[in-house]
Amino acid sequence: MIKSELIQRISAANPHLYHRDVERIVNVIFDEIVDALARGDRVELRGFGAFTVKHRPAREGRNPRTGEPVPVEEKFVPFFKTGKELRDRLNVPKKKGH
């Protein structure tokens, strides 16, 4: 699902809201998550999961074609860990005979 599909589904489920307002709300939520991560904060959505930022220190990589060493700068990468409720919903045991 892409962001525009999410906005469309929320709009369809909430016909009393204007589409442009739903779009604005979704964008504000995503912007707040990004801003919190940029500050180094953890964002936890209970039952869904938690977003954090992991630090990857500088290291020496390799050029896959030549095998030559290549310096790789340090970087910060987003990390998502699923919540228990989400994991449980994704791993519902299948009923026998289906």
Secondary structure, DSSP 8 states (H G I E B T S, - for coil): --HHHHHHHHHHH-TTS-HHHHHHHHHHHHHHHHHHHHTT--EEETTTEEEEEEEE--EEEE-TTT--EEEE--EEEEEEEE-HHHHHHHT----TT-
